[in-house]
C-alpha cells in the first residue's frame, strides 16, 4: 500500500499545481503507473482522490471558505476507526489538496 510518501510527494504537488492551472490531462499523467520508476506508484486511495479533485474542480469554483469547511468534514471522517488504508489515503489527499490551495491562495494575494 503506497499513499503519499516522500518519493511521491513531489509528483502529488505537481499534480495539485496542474489541477489549479486547469491542466487536467497533465495531472492525470502524473498519477499513472511509472514503468521505469519502481517504487513511485501511487496508491488507489490517492488516485481516486485526485480523480475526484479533478472532476470537482471542473464543475465547481474552488471557493476557499467552502473548501475549508470540506477539510473540516474530511478531518472528522479521517478520525473514524472504521477506515481502511484506501479511505485514509483518500481523505488525506483531499486534505493535502485543500491545504495546498490555501497556501497558493495566500501567495497570490
C-alpha positions as CSV (number, residue, x, y, z in Angstrom):
1,X,0.0,0.0,0.0
2,X,1.5,3.3,-1.1
3,X,-0.1,6.6,-0.2
4,X,1.8,9.9,-0.3
5,X,5.3,9.1,0.8
6,X,8.4,11.2,0.3
7,X,9.0,9.7,-3.1
8,X,5.5,10.6,-4.3
9,X,5.2,14.0,-2.6
10,X,6.8,15.9,-5.5
11,X,4.6,14.3,-8.1
12,X,1.5,14.9,-6.0
13,X,2.4,18.6,-5.6
14,X,3.0,18.9,-9.3
15,X,-0.4,17.2,-9.8
16,X,-2.1,19.8,-7.5
17,X,-0.4,22.6,-9.4
18,X,-1.7,21.2,-12.7
19,X,-5.2,21.0,-11.3
20,X,-5.2,24.6,-10.2
21,X,-3.9,25.6,-13.6
22,X,-6.7,23.5,-15.2
23,X,-4.2,21.2,-16.9
24,X,-6.2,18.1,-16.1
25,X,-4.5,15.7,-18.6
26,X,-1.1,16.7,-17.1
27,X,-2.4,15.9,-13.6
28,X,-3.8,12.6,-14.7
29,X,-0.5,11.7,-16.4
30,X,1.3,12.3,-13.1
31,X,-0.7,9.6,-11.3
32,X,-0.3,6.9,-13.9
33,X,2.0,4.0,-13.0
34,X,5.6,4.7,-13.9
35,X,7.1,1.8,-15.8
36,X,10.7,2.8,-15.4
37,X,10.4,4.2,-11.9
38,X,9.9,1.4,-9.5
39,X,8.7,2.5,-6.1
40,X,6.9,5.6,-7.4
41,X,3.5,4.1,-7.9
42,X,0.7,5.9,-6.1
43,X,-1.9,4.0,-4.1
44,X,-5.5,3.7,-5.2
45,X,-6.9,5.9,-2.5
46,X,-4.7,8.8,-3.7
47,X,-5.6,8.1,-7.3
48,X,-9.3,8.1,-6.6
49,X,-9.0,11.3,-4.6
50,X,-7.1,13.1,-7.4
51,X,-9.7,12.0,-10.0
52,X,-12.3,13.3,-7.6
53,X,-10.5,16.6,-7.2
54,X,-10.1,17.0,-10.9
55,X,-13.8,16.3,-11.5
56,X,-14.8,18.6,-8.7
57,X,-12.6,21.5,-9.9
58,X,-14.0,21.1,-13.4
59,X,-17.6,21.5,-12.2
60,X,-17.1,23.9,-9.2
61,X,-15.4,27.1,-8.2
62,X,-12.7,26.3,-5.6
63,X,-14.1,28.8,-3.1
64,X,-11.6,28.7,-0.2
65,X,-14.2,29.1,2.5
66,X,-16.2,26.2,1.3
67,X,-13.1,24.1,0.9
68,X,-12.1,24.9,4.5
69,X,-15.5,23.5,5.6
70,X,-14.9,20.4,3.5
71,X,-11.5,20.0,5.0
72,X,-13.0,20.1,8.5
73,X,-15.6,17.4,7.5
74,X,-12.8,15.2,5.9
75,X,-10.7,15.5,9.0
76,X,-13.6,14.2,11.1
77,X,-14.1,11.4,8.7
78,X,-10.4,10.6,8.8
79,X,-10.5,10.0,12.5
80,X,-13.0,7.2,12.2
81,X,-11.7,3.8,13.3
82,X,-13.6,2.0,10.5
83,X,-11.4,3.5,7.8
84,X,-9.0,1.3,5.9
85,X,-5.8,2.4,4.0
86,X,-7.8,3.4,0.9
87,X,-10.1,5.6,3.0
88,X,-7.2,7.2,4.9
89,X,-5.2,7.9,1.7
90,X,-8.4,9.3,0.0
91,X,-9.2,11.7,2.9
92,X,-5.6,12.7,3.4
93,X,-5.1,13.5,-0.3
94,X,-8.2,15.8,-0.3
95,X,-7.0,17.5,2.9
96,X,-3.5,18.0,1.4
97,X,-5.1,19.5,-1.7
98,X,-7.1,21.9,0.3
99,X,-4.1,22.9,2.3
100,X,-2.1,23.4,-0.9
101,X,-5.0,25.5,-2.3
102,X,-5.0,27.6,0.8
103,X,-1.2,28.2,0.6
104,X,-1.5,29.1,-3.1
105,X,-4.3,31.5,-2.5
106,X,-2.3,33.3,0.2
107,X,0.7,33.6,-2.0
108,X,-1.4,35.1,-4.8
109,X,-2.6,37.9,-2.6
